[in-house]
Amino acid sequence: MGYTTNSNLENATYATPDYESTSQRFGTRVQLGGYIADIVPDDKENPSIHHCIVQRVGSPKVLYLGQESTFVAALQSGYRHLEELARPQIKKTAVIYEFKAPDSK
């Protein structure tokens, strides 16, 4: 699990070489496979809230957005969602059932 903090966000390197972060306001970024979770503190609220935003690397689509009361809880939530998304998916096979009505006499 990789962590990036504000102090070294500009110098962070990611597994996907063509990915560039355009936002510098994120407090912590975790990447697992092709997904990222950003943990953003909101100090304007009292008590403080930590937002967790999960996305596919390079995509603007938000796959999960949540709020937690502590940084640790937000980080755990983000990582749990990353693990679920990065897990290999089992391909489901299609099944066709043929139903026959009982003979009416």
RAWO-V8715 format. One line per field, one symbol per residue. psi: psi as a letter, one per 20 degrees, with the letter a starting at -180 (. if undefined). A space follows every 10 residues. Layout:
psi=???
//
This chain:
psi=pqqprhhkhh jqqrhohjpp pipjipgppp pockqqppoo qnihqorqqo qpoprqpipi pphpprqqiq gghggggghg hggghipppp ppqqppqppp qqpp.
//
